[in-house]
Amino acid sequence: MRVTAPSERNDKLAGLLRAVNADDQLKARWYMQQVTAERLGMSDHSWVHLRIVLNIALRIFRLLHASGLQSAVERDHGLEAEDAEVVIAGACLTHDLGMSIHRVDHEAFSLFLAADRLPDLLAPVYEEPERTVIASEIQHAIIGHRSGGTPLTLEAGVVRVADALDMEHGRARVALETHLPNIHSLSAAAIDDVRIMQGKERTIRVEVDMNNSAGVFQLDELLARKLRGSGLEEHIEVIARIDAEHEKRLLTIYRI
């Protein structure tokens, strides 16, 4: 298990990633996350999911910040964008730790499991009191990703949306291959590609390619629900296109 992300210009983020990749206890939790997911017939919740979410989140944040949006740690604590990236990365890599215990209430379980690991993970990068401030912001982003969560910071909103954007075809493989197909697994399998780019009408444009209109369920139930209430609704547009030759086309383009 090794997580990677573009951190060449952010020494603090690089320091966090080194600490994360050296933490065998954290990796054991990641392993158990996936064990729980497999017991429930769910899609991947291993370190692979975390790495994908991390890279999506950094991409989203950097586009938003380049457009002039200020992070909460800059506004509220007088810190820098590099520190916001540490908050985002810390939350992405610990937001599903509670899955190592159970799916039910896993977001709440993630809070106290993250509280156990964050002091050691942040120690190479921060001294007190900044270490506790960063840890608190990470925990806010963790709880903000749950259904009905209310992110109060840009960083937490980014993590919430990035988690929902890990939806390409391979992410449904466990549920589709090991259990009878249902609307959740079929709709996830309908997602071929997700692209995140600079937008024109809004800051970010997310383009989704689908091979079947069943993918609309995935977009509407997961992505749209996570985007609403994230605080990023006015900055992100989602365009989904259905390219299928052998189904009755009920829809060709879906917008959020």
Buried (B, 14 or more C-beta within 10 A) or exposed (E): BEBEBEBEEBEBBBBBBBBBBEBEEBBEBBEBBBBBBBEBBBBBBBBBBBBBBBBBBBBBBBBBBEEEBEBBBBEEBEBBBBBBBBBBBBBBBBBBBBBBBEBEEBBEBBBEBBBEBBEEBBEEBBEEEBBEBBBEBBBBBBBBBBEEBEBBBBBBBBBBBBBBBBBBBBBBBBBBEEEEEEEBBBBBBBBBEBEBEEBEEBBBBBBBBBBBBBBBBBBBBBBBBBBEBBBBBEBBBBBBBBEBEEEEEEEEEBEB
